[in-house]
Amino acid sequence: MIPRLGFVLMLALLAWPVAQAHEGHAGPPVTEIKARAALKALLPQGAKLAKRKQRLSDQAIDTVKQRHGHAPEAGLVTYYLARDRENGATLAAALIDRVPYRHGKIKLAVGLDTQDRLTGAAVLAVNEKYLPDVKGAVGTGLLEGYRGMSLEELIKRAERAQNEAERAVLGGLRDMALKLAALL
């Protein structure tokens, strides 16, 4: 029993650096826009901002699935909520997250208002090796043409994505916006 355990531990220790190195093939992340600047652009000016952590309720997930045909992934979500300073009414919310892309990650931000319309979208950072892929597919930094887009249109764009980079970015933005729809 002990020799087997030692053998398994040895294999695990030998495999770990390989997995770590594999992810490193993508190079360091290249920041295109800082998270703070993206949030400022995605959320209404003059609003009171609060960072929140909330678990998506089953009811909220079901409501979004019925309304949009897609269910957000369950779990704990950290997001930014914008409220009117005068009356406290919720205006919009934004979410920052990373999505996998090949051997790296793409850091995205999306904002959504209470009418299920995007307040904007951004590619914050991409691993160095894949920056040309993402720039060529959707662009980087604050993305043009997303402000005012309905969540329905974003879902359709994600379904029509033409290449791997576009599928990763638009699919990530869609999934993030669905989470926000469940929270608002």
C-alpha positions as CSV (number, residue, x, y, z in Angstrom):
1,M,0.0,0.0,0.0
2,I,2.7,2.5,1.0
3,P,4.8,1.9,-2.2
4,R,1.7,2.5,-4.4
5,L,0.9,5.7,-2.5
6,G,4.5,6.9,-2.9
7,F,4.4,6.1,-6.7
8,V,1.2,8.0,-7.1
9,L,2.5,11.0,-5.2
10,M,5.7,10.9,-7.3
11,L,3.7,10.9,-10.6
12,A,1.5,13.8,-9.3
13,L,4.6,15.9,-8.4
14,L,6.2,15.2,-11.8
15,A,3.0,16.1,-13.7
16,W,2.3,19.3,-11.8
17,P,5.1,21.4,-13.4
18,V,4.0,20.2,-16.9
19,A,0.5,21.4,-16.3
20,Q,1.9,24.7,-15.1
21,A,4.2,25.1,-18.0
22,H,1.5,24.2,-20.5
23,E,-0.6,27.2,-19.3
24,G,2.5,29.4,-19.6
25,H,2.8,28.8,-23.3
26,A,0.4,31.7,-23.8
27,G,2.8,34.3,-22.4
28,P,2.0,37.0,-19.8
29,P,-1.3,38.8,-19.9
30,V,-1.3,42.0,-21.9
31,T,-3.6,44.6,-20.3
32,E,-5.6,46.6,-22.9
33,I,-7.7,48.6,-20.4
34,K,-7.6,48.6,-16.6
35,A,-10.6,47.3,-14.7
36,R,-11.3,50.6,-13.0
37,A,-11.4,52.5,-16.3
38,A,-13.7,49.8,-17.8
39,L,-16.1,50.0,-14.9
40,K,-16.2,53.8,-15.2
41,A,-17.1,53.5,-18.9
42,L,-19.7,50.7,-18.3
43,L,-21.6,52.2,-15.4
44,P,-23.6,55.4,-15.3
45,Q,-21.7,58.5,-14.3
46,G,-22.6,59.9,-10.9
47,A,-24.2,56.7,-9.7
48,K,-23.4,55.2,-6.3
49,L,-21.3,52.1,-6.9
50,A,-21.1,49.1,-4.6
51,K,-19.2,45.8,-5.0
52,R,-21.4,42.9,-4.2
53,K,-21.1,39.1,-3.8
54,Q,-24.3,37.2,-4.3
55,R,-25.3,33.6,-5.0
56,L,-27.7,33.2,-8.0
57,S,-31.0,31.9,-6.8
58,D,-32.7,29.0,-8.6
59,Q,-35.7,31.2,-9.2
60,A,-33.6,33.9,-10.8
61,I,-31.8,31.3,-13.0
62,D,-35.2,29.9,-14.1
63,T,-36.6,33.4,-14.8
64,V,-33.6,34.2,-17.0
65,K,-33.9,30.9,-18.8
66,Q,-37.5,31.5,-19.6
67,R,-36.9,35.0,-20.8
68,H,-33.8,34.4,-22.8
69,G,-33.6,30.7,-23.6
70,H,-30.3,30.3,-21.8
71,A,-29.6,29.8,-18.1
72,P,-26.7,31.5,-16.3
73,E,-24.3,29.2,-14.5
74,A,-25.2,28.8,-10.8
75,G,-22.8,30.0,-8.2
76,L,-21.4,33.0,-6.3
77,V,-21.0,36.1,-8.4
78,T,-18.9,39.2,-7.5
79,Y,-20.3,42.2,-9.4
80,Y,-20.6,46.0,-9.3
81,L,-24.0,47.6,-8.7
82,A,-24.8,51.2,-9.8
83,R,-27.6,52.9,-7.9
84,D,-29.2,56.4,-8.3
85,R,-27.8,58.7,-5.6
86,E,-31.2,60.4,-5.1
87,N,-33.7,57.6,-4.8
88,G,-31.5,54.4,-4.5
89,A,-33.0,52.8,-7.6
90,T,-30.8,50.2,-9.3
91,L,-29.5,51.6,-12.7
92,A,-27.1,48.9,-13.9
93,A,-24.5,46.4,-13.0
94,A,-21.2,45.3,-14.3
95,L,-19.2,42.1,-14.1
96,I,-15.5,41.3,-14.7
97,D,-14.4,37.7,-15.3
98,R,-11.9,35.6,-17.1
99,V,-12.8,33.0,-19.8
100,P,-10.5,30.2,-21.0
101,Y,-8.9,30.5,-24.5
102,R,-6.6,27.8,-25.6
103,H,-3.7,27.8,-23.1
104,G,-4.6,31.1,-21.5
105,K,-7.4,33.4,-20.5
106,I,-9.2,36.4,-21.7
107,K,-10.3,39.0,-19.1
108,L,-13.7,40.5,-20.0
109,A,-16.1,43.1,-18.6
110,V,-19.7,43.7,-19.4
111,G,-22.4,46.0,-18.1
112,L,-26.1,45.5,-18.2
113,D,-29.0,47.9,-17.3
114,T,-32.3,47.0,-15.8
115,Q,-33.9,46.7,-19.2
116,D,-31.5,43.9,-20.3
117,R,-29.5,46.2,-22.5
118,L,-25.8,46.3,-22.5
119,T,-24.1,49.4,-21.1
120,G,-21.0,48.3,-22.9
121,A,-18.4,45.5,-23.2
122,A,-14.6,45.3,-23.0
123,V,-11.7,43.0,-23.4
124,L,-9.5,44.0,-20.5
125,A,-6.5,41.6,-21.0
126,V,-5.4,38.7,-23.2
127,N,-2.3,36.5,-23.0
128,E,0.4,37.8,-25.2
129,K,0.4,34.9,-27.7
130,Y,-3.3,35.2,-28.4
131,L,-3.6,39.0,-28.6
132,P,-3.6,39.0,-32.4
133,D,-6.4,36.4,-32.5
134,V,-8.7,38.4,-30.2
135,K,-7.8,41.8,-31.8
136,G,-8.6,40.3,-35.2
137,A,-11.9,38.7,-34.1
138,V,-13.6,41.4,-31.9
139,G,-11.0,44.0,-30.9
140,T,-9.6,44.8,-27.4
141,G,-10.2,47.5,-24.8
142,L,-13.7,49.0,-24.9
143,L,-15.6,47.3,-27.7
144,E,-17.5,49.4,-30.2
145,G,-21.1,48.7,-31.0
146,Y,-22.2,47.0,-27.7
147,R,-23.6,49.9,-25.8
148,G,-27.4,49.8,-26.1
149,M,-27.4,46.2,-27.5
150,S,-30.1,44.0,-26.2
151,L,-29.1,40.8,-24.4
152,E,-31.1,38.9,-27.1
153,E,-28.8,40.4,-29.8
154,L,-25.7,39.4,-27.8
155,I,-27.0,35.9,-27.5
156,K,-27.5,35.8,-31.3
157,R,-24.1,37.2,-32.0
158,A,-22.5,34.6,-29.7
159,E,-24.4,31.8,-31.6
160,R,-23.1,33.2,-35.0
161,A,-19.5,33.5,-33.9
162,Q,-17.2,32.5,-36.7
163,N,-13.9,31.5,-35.0
164,E,-12.5,30.3,-31.7
165,A,-11.5,33.7,-30.4
166,E,-14.9,35.2,-31.3
167,R,-16.7,32.3,-29.7
168,A,-14.6,32.7,-26.5
169,V,-15.2,36.4,-26.2
170,L,-18.9,36.6,-27.2
171,G,-19.7,33.4,-25.3
172,G,-18.1,34.8,-22.2
173,L,-19.8,38.2,-22.6
174,R,-23.2,36.3,-23.1
175,D,-22.7,34.1,-20.0
176,M,-21.6,37.1,-17.9
177,A,-24.6,39.2,-19.1
178,L,-27.0,36.3,-18.3
179,K,-25.6,36.3,-14.7
180,L,-26.2,40.1,-14.4
181,A,-29.8,39.6,-15.8
182,A,-30.4,37.2,-12.9
183,L,-29.0,39.6,-10.4
184,L,-30.9,42.7,-11.5
